[in-house]
Amino acid sequence: MRRETNLAALLLVVLFATAAVAQDQVAKPIMRIYFMPFANRTYAPITKDNIEDASPFRIVLGRPPKLSPLQPSHPLIAKLPAMLRAHPARNSLDEDFIRLKVLVDAAAFYVDNTGIVLEQSTGQTFQLQKNEMEYIEQQIGNLRGVVDLDLYTGLPRQAPR
């Protein structure tokens, strides 16, 4: 009986250790981007609540677990949050004209059609310059046509049937 108990305990330890290692092997999204071109006009307001559904660009940037942790991440992961925080402003976000939502780490950023940025966690606002807005549109537009990989397996994503 004691031997069976020891064997069961050993089996549980092995299962939990395997589960922990497997969990470390699963890639986690590093950045999520929901984007609608800044110049787009819509009949219905695009707000913080519906930008994810309304945006034609939905991007998840991450690293599949099979790649080396030393492999550099996509340049937007470092550059975009820095760009969004670069120019403090006193203007307020136009809540009916949201064009960009960026989720990175624990931060959420919303950008309206004029380039006003709201960092949700702090309530601070910033102003994107025209060239920065063009850069964001260009970088996100360059991702169009890129194969959509399942972040967790590194394989092409299967369309729902």
N, C-alpha and C positions, 0 to 999 in steps of 0.2 A: 504494500500500500504506500509506504514511504517512497519507494522508488518511483511509483507512478506519479506521486505528487511532485517529486523533484523533476521528473521528465516533463510534466505539464507546465511547471514554472519555467523551465528552460525553454520550452516551446513558445511560451508567451513572451519571454525576453527576446528571442530570435525574431518573432513576428513584429514586435514593436520596433526593434532596431531596423529591420528591413523596411517597415513603413516609414520610419524617419529618414532613412537614406533615400527611399523612393520619392519622398516629398521634396527633398533637396534637389532631385533630378528634374523636377517639373519647373519649367520656366514661368516666371511671373511677369506680367506686363509691366513695363517700365514707364510708358507714357501712352495715354489715350488722347486722340485728337478728333474733334468733331468740327467740320469746317464747311462753311458756305461762302463762296467768293464775296468779298466786301461790297462789291458794286451790285450784287443781286438785289432786286426789288421783289417783294412778295406781297400778296393780297392780305394774308394773315400775318400777325406779328410772330416773329421768331424770338422766343424768350428763353431764359435759363431752364425752364421746365421742358421745353420741346425741341431744343437744338439737336439733341441726340437723334431724334426721329426725323427731323426736317433736313439734316445735313446730307448732301450727296457724297461727302468724303468722311469716312469713318476709318480711322487709322489706329492701329495698336502697334507700338514699337516695343520690341523686347529682344531677348536673345534666347534661342533654343538651348536647352540644357546640354546638348552634346558639344557645344562650342566652348572653347577655353574661356575661363573668366577673365583672361588677359586680353581677349579680343575686344577691340574698341566697340562701343555702342554706336548707334546711328548719331551723326553730328547734331541733329535736331534736339536730341535728348538734353544735351548740355546748353546748346545755343538758344533755344526758344524761351525757356524760363528767364534766362538772363536778359534777353531782348525785351520780353514782356515787362520786366521790372526796371528797365534802363532809365526811363524819363518820368519821374514823379509828376503828377498833375492834380489839379483841384477840381477838374470837371467831373461830372457824374456820368455813369454808364447809362445809355439809353436802353432800358430793359425790354423794349419792343423790337429792337434791331440787333439782336445778338448774332454774330457771324462766326465766332470761334469759341470753342470750349477746349481747354487743355487740362488734363488731369495728370499730374506728375507727383510722385511721392505722396505726401499728404496735402498737397496744394491743388486748388482748383482756380483756374483763371477763366474769365469771360471777357470777350472783346466785342465791341459793337461795330457798326458799319463805318464809324468815323475814326476808329483806332483807339478809343478809350478802353483801357484795361482795368478790370476789377479783380484784385486778388481776394477771393472769397474769405479765406481764413482771417485776414487782417483788416479787410475793409478798405485797404489802400487803393488808390487809383493811379494809373499811369497813362501815358500817351505814346502810342506808336507813331513813328515818323512815316511819311509816305513811302520812302524807300524800304523801310522795314516791312510795311504791309505788302509791298510788291515782292519782297524776298520770301515772305511766308507763303504767299499765293504760288510763287514759282516753285518753292521746295515741295509743297503739298501736291501741286500739279504734276511735278516730276515723278511722284509715286504712282500716278495713274498708269494702269497697265502692268504694274509689278505683280508677279504671281502672289496670290494671297496664300500665305503659309499658315497652317495651324501652329500657333505658338507653342503648343504643348507637345507636338510630335515632330515638327519640322517638315511635315508632309503637306502637299497641296490640300487645301481645305475642300472637303466634299460638300457639294451643294445639297441642300435639303431635298428630299424626294417627296 
